[in-house]
Every structure is written in C-alpha cells, then in structure tokens.
Amino acid sequence: MTAYSPGVDPESPARSAYEAEPSGWTGWIGFAGVIMVMLGVLHAIQGFVALFKDEYFLVGKNGLIVNVDYTQWGWTQLIFGLVVAFAGSSLLAGRMWARIVAVIVAFLSVLLNIGFLAAFPIWSTIMIVLDLLIIWAVMVHGREMKSV
C-alpha cells in the first residue's frame, strides 16, 4: 500500500514536482512541430530550385533592389530548411533546444510578416497570430511534451 499524496492519483505513478500534467495545449505544440517540419521541407525544396534552376527566380528588366547570388541563397535556404525540419521533429519529441529554435523561428516570422502587412494584410495577420500562438504554447506548455 502506498501513501496518499494530495493532487496525485494513487493508481498512477507519482509525477515529479517539475513534470507538468499534459493539457490540451500539447496539441498546439504538436501543430508547431508539424508546421516546422513542413516549412523546413519547403525551404529545402526552394533551396534546391535556387541551386539547380536559378533562372526560375530571375526577375524582369527592373531587377532587384539588392543583388542576390542565387547559389548562396539556395544553400542558405537548404541549410535553414534542414535545421527547421529537424527542430520541428525534435519539438515533437519534447527536446528543450527545439523549443528554443521554435521560438526564435516564430519570432523572426512575426518580424518578417510585419514587414509585409501593407502588401498582404490578411495573410500576414493570420501568420502573426499563428506565430504568437506557437510561441505562447511552446514557452508555457513545452515541458508537457516530455510527459506525453
């Protein structure tokens, strides 16, 4: 017979003081992980396109404001995509470093979407709201993924 502890179900193994009880927000953390994997794969595909078919991204005769080397941009997209996809899969496994990367990537996405509010107001607003939900869910409920 085991001693009764308030707040702990006597039929289940006792949880440590630092282990949070899973809540419905673990679904949002799973959502963030899946979205990160998807975005990482899309960034990697975009990087491969820039590496192997850079004329796909060439602009008209007006040119770009900033001179872009598509080979360097392709490698950057490819490496960034692989890091984001790996961090997303690690977020699903409850890794702490993946929580940190998720918050940083979502924060950068908020800043980027603020810059595009005038051009794409609805899309940018939706993305900002999703990024803020991801940041909140990961920061507040990220520890719960270890107990799921």
QUIPEBEL-V938049 format. One record per residue. N is the residue number from 1. RES is the residue in one letter. SS is DSSP state (hx for helix, st for strand, lp for the rest). OMEGA is omega in whole degrees, 0 to 359 (* if undefined). Layout:
BEGIN
n	res	ss	omega
N	RES	SS	OMEGA
N	RES	SS	OMEGA
END
This chain:
BEGIN
n	res	ss	omega
1	M	lp	181
2	T	lp	179
3	A	lp	179
4	Y	lp	175
5	S	lp	180
6	P	lp	178
7	G	lp	180
8	V	lp	178
9	D	lp	183
10	P	lp	181
11	E	lp	182
12	S	lp	177
13	P	lp	181
14	A	lp	177
15	R	lp	178
16	S	lp	182
17	A	lp	183
18	Y	lp	181
19	E	lp	184
20	A	lp	175
21	E	lp	180
22	P	lp	177
23	S	lp	179
24	G	lp	181
25	W	lp	176
26	T	hx	174
27	G	hx	178
28	W	hx	177
29	I	hx	174
30	G	hx	176
31	F	hx	179
32	A	hx	179
33	G	hx	180
34	V	hx	178
35	I	hx	178
36	M	hx	177
37	V	hx	180
38	M	hx	179
39	L	hx	178
40	G	hx	178
41	V	hx	179
42	L	hx	175
43	H	hx	179
44	A	hx	177
45	I	hx	179
46	Q	hx	176
47	G	hx	177
48	F	hx	178
49	V	hx	179
50	A	hx	180
51	L	hx	188
52	F	hx	180
53	K	lp	186
54	D	hx	177
55	E	hx	176
56	Y	hx	184
57	F	hx	182
58	L	lp	182
59	V	lp	181
60	G	lp	186
61	K	lp	176
62	N	lp	178
63	G	lp	180
64	L	lp	175
65	I	lp	180
66	V	lp	178
67	N	lp	184
68	V	lp	171
69	D	lp	187
70	Y	hx	177
71	T	hx	178
72	Q	hx	179
73	W	hx	178
74	G	hx	178
75	W	hx	178
76	T	hx	179
77	Q	hx	181
78	L	hx	181
79	I	hx	178
80	F	hx	179
81	G	hx	179
82	L	hx	178
83	V	hx	181
84	V	hx	180
85	A	hx	179
86	F	hx	178
87	A	hx	178
88	G	hx	178
89	S	hx	177
90	S	hx	176
91	L	hx	177
92	L	hx	178
93	A	lp	176
94	G	lp	180
95	R	lp	182
96	M	hx	182
97	W	hx	178
98	A	hx	175
99	R	hx	180
100	I	hx	179
101	V	hx	179
102	A	hx	179
103	V	hx	180
104	I	hx	180
105	V	hx	179
106	A	hx	177
107	F	hx	178
108	L	hx	177
109	S	hx	176
110	V	hx	180
111	L	hx	179
112	L	hx	182
113	N	hx	173
114	I	hx	178
115	G	hx	181
116	F	lp	180
117	L	lp	182
118	A	lp	182
119	A	lp	183
120	F	lp	188
121	P	hx	183
122	I	hx	180
123	W	hx	181
124	S	hx	179
125	T	hx	178
126	I	hx	181
127	M	hx	179
128	I	hx	180
129	V	hx	179
130	L	hx	179
131	D	hx	179
132	L	hx	176
133	L	hx	179
134	I	hx	179
135	I	hx	181
136	W	hx	182
137	A	hx	182
138	V	hx	182
139	M	hx	184
140	V	hx	188
141	H	hx	183
142	G	hx	181
143	R	hx	182
144	E	hx	181
145	M	hx	178
146	K	hx	184
147	S	hx	180
148	V	lp	*
END
